[in-house]
Amino acid sequence: MSRNIVLIGMPGCGKSTLSRLISKKLGRCAIDMDDYIEANEKKSIKEMFAVSEEFFRDVETKYSILLGELDSHIIATGGGIVKRKENIMNFKKSSVIVFINRPIEDIIKDIDVKTRPLLTGGTEAVYELYNERINLYKEYCDIEIINDGEIGAVADLIIKNVEVWEIENNCN
């Protein structure tokens, strides 16, 4: 496997944790896109959203182009990466896109809405985002994985499914 594994999904679905686990299992570098953006822009996501969501989405697109040129990385995207189709297309060239579909009830139990700019409206905002994005996640992914079990087993399932996907799509 030399393609990137790009994880998409709702905030709180496990993308960051899974990217680190998969990275260790495969001996590949993991990149948390939000952390990468903050480090390179020298601003927090919250500060960028304070300018405007459009400003943040422009920055996110810039980094989807840069990260889409890599190979053999595990990339955890921000939950809104799917809001611009061009972001996904930037990754599709060099990556397999995996949608981490975690039950919304589990996300609500675990997520700290105060630390997420688009979720400051509480659980109601989580449902709104879910309804807005679920069809985009499903449309853009190559593989959908349900994250409702032990996290190590979910990471193994992702790896297995990516290997099968690469064989089926002649991505040696």
C-alpha positions as CSV (number, residue, x, y, z in Angstrom):
1,M,0.0,0.0,0.0
2,S,1.5,3.3,-1.0
3,R,-1.7,5.4,-1.2
4,N,-2.7,7.7,1.6
5,I,-5.5,6.5,3.8
6,V,-7.7,9.6,4.4
7,L,-10.2,9.4,7.2
8,I,-13.4,11.5,6.9
9,G,-16.4,11.7,9.2
10,M,-18.2,13.6,11.9
11,P,-16.3,15.4,14.7
12,G,-15.9,12.8,17.4
13,C,-16.1,9.8,15.2
14,G,-12.6,8.7,16.0
15,K,-10.6,9.9,13.0
16,S,-7.6,11.2,15.0
17,T,-7.3,8.2,17.3
18,L,-7.7,5.8,14.5
19,S,-5.1,7.6,12.3
20,R,-2.6,7.2,15.1
21,L,-3.4,3.5,15.6
22,I,-3.3,2.7,11.9
23,S,0.0,4.7,11.6
24,K,1.6,2.5,14.3
25,K,0.3,-0.7,12.8
26,L,1.5,0.1,9.3
27,G,4.7,2.1,10.2
28,R,3.5,5.1,8.4
29,C,3.3,8.8,9.3
30,A,0.0,10.1,10.6
31,I,-1.2,13.7,10.0
32,D,-4.1,15.2,11.9
33,M,-5.1,17.8,9.3
34,D,-6.5,20.3,11.9
35,D,-3.3,20.2,13.9
36,Y,-1.2,20.5,10.7
37,I,-3.2,23.6,9.6
38,E,-2.9,25.2,13.1
39,A,0.9,24.6,13.2
40,N,1.4,26.0,9.7
41,E,-0.9,28.9,9.9
42,K,0.1,29.7,13.5
43,K,-3.6,30.2,14.4
44,S,-6.1,28.0,16.1
45,I,-9.1,26.6,14.2
46,K,-11.2,28.7,16.5
47,E,-9.3,31.9,15.6
48,M,-9.7,31.1,11.9
49,F,-13.5,30.5,12.3
50,A,-13.6,33.9,14.2
51,V,-12.6,35.5,10.9
52,S,-15.2,33.4,9.1
53,E,-16.0,29.9,8.2
54,E,-15.3,30.8,4.6
55,F,-11.8,31.9,5.6
56,F,-11.2,28.6,7.4
57,R,-12.5,26.5,4.4
58,D,-10.2,28.4,2.1
59,V,-7.2,27.5,4.3
60,E,-8.5,23.9,4.5
61,T,-8.6,23.7,0.7
62,K,-5.0,25.0,0.5
63,Y,-3.8,22.2,2.7
64,S,-6.0,19.5,1.0
65,I,-3.9,20.3,-2.1
66,L,-0.6,20.0,-0.3
67,L,-1.5,16.9,1.7
68,G,-3.1,15.3,-1.4
69,E,0.3,15.3,-3.1
70,L,1.8,13.0,-0.4
71,D,1.7,9.2,-0.4
72,S,1.8,6.5,2.2
73,H,0.4,8.8,5.0
74,I,-2.6,8.3,7.3
75,I,-4.5,11.6,7.2
76,A,-7.3,12.5,9.7
77,T,-9.3,15.3,8.1
78,G,-11.6,17.8,9.8
79,G,-15.2,16.9,9.8
80,G,-16.1,19.6,7.3
81,I,-13.6,18.6,4.6
82,V,-16.6,17.3,2.6
83,K,-18.2,20.7,2.4
84,R,-16.0,21.4,-0.7
85,K,-15.9,18.7,-3.3
86,E,-12.6,20.0,-4.5
87,N,-11.0,19.0,-1.2
88,I,-12.0,15.4,-1.7
89,M,-10.9,15.5,-5.4
90,N,-7.5,16.7,-4.2
91,F,-7.2,13.6,-2.0
92,K,-8.7,11.1,-4.5
93,K,-5.7,11.2,-6.8
94,S,-3.4,9.6,-4.2
95,S,-5.6,8.3,-1.5
96,V,-8.3,5.9,-0.5
97,I,-11.1,7.7,1.4
98,V,-12.5,6.0,4.4
99,F,-15.7,7.2,6.1
100,I,-15.7,6.5,9.8
101,N,-19.4,6.2,10.5
102,R,-19.9,6.3,14.3
103,P,-23.4,6.2,15.7
104,I,-24.5,9.7,16.5
105,E,-25.5,8.8,20.0
106,D,-22.0,7.7,20.8
107,I,-20.6,10.9,19.4
108,I,-22.9,13.0,21.5
109,K,-21.9,11.0,24.7
110,D,-18.2,11.6,24.1
111,I,-17.7,14.9,22.3
112,D,-16.9,18.2,24.1
113,V,-19.0,20.6,22.1
114,K,-17.4,23.6,23.8
115,T,-14.1,22.9,22.0
116,R,-15.6,22.6,18.5
117,P,-16.5,25.9,16.7
118,L,-19.5,24.5,14.8
119,L,-20.9,22.6,17.8
120,T,-21.3,25.4,20.3
121,G,-25.0,25.0,19.9
122,G,-24.8,21.7,21.8
123,T,-26.3,18.4,20.9
124,E,-28.8,20.0,18.5
125,A,-25.8,21.3,16.5
126,V,-24.4,17.8,16.3
127,Y,-27.6,16.5,14.8
128,E,-27.8,19.4,12.3
129,L,-24.2,18.8,11.1
130,Y,-24.9,15.0,10.8
131,N,-28.0,15.6,8.7
132,E,-26.1,18.2,6.6
133,R,-23.1,15.9,6.0
134,I,-24.0,12.3,6.1
135,N,-24.9,12.0,2.4
136,L,-21.6,13.8,1.5
137,Y,-19.5,11.3,3.6
138,K,-21.3,8.4,1.9
139,E,-20.9,9.9,-1.6
140,Y,-17.2,10.7,-1.3
141,C,-15.9,7.7,0.5
142,D,-14.3,4.6,-1.1
143,I,-14.9,2.6,2.0
144,E,-17.4,3.0,4.9
145,I,-16.5,1.6,8.3
146,I,-18.9,1.6,11.3
147,N,-17.0,2.6,14.4
148,D,-19.1,0.9,17.1
149,G,-16.6,-1.5,18.6
150,E,-13.2,-1.7,20.2
151,I,-11.0,0.9,18.6
152,G,-8.1,-1.5,17.9
153,A,-10.5,-3.8,16.1
154,V,-11.9,-0.9,14.1
155,A,-8.3,0.1,13.0
156,D,-7.6,-3.5,11.9
157,L,-10.9,-3.5,9.9
158,I,-9.9,-0.3,8.2
159,I,-6.5,-1.8,7.2
160,K,-8.1,-5.0,5.9
161,N,-10.7,-3.1,3.9
162,V,-8.1,-0.7,2.4
163,E,-5.9,-3.7,1.4
164,V,-8.9,-5.3,-0.4
165,W,-9.9,-2.0,-2.0
166,E,-6.4,-1.5,-3.4
167,I,-6.3,-5.1,-4.8
168,E,-9.7,-4.6,-6.4
169,N,-8.7,-1.2,-7.9
170,N,-5.3,-2.4,-9.1
171,C,-3.4,0.1,-6.8
172,N,-0.2,-1.8,-6.2
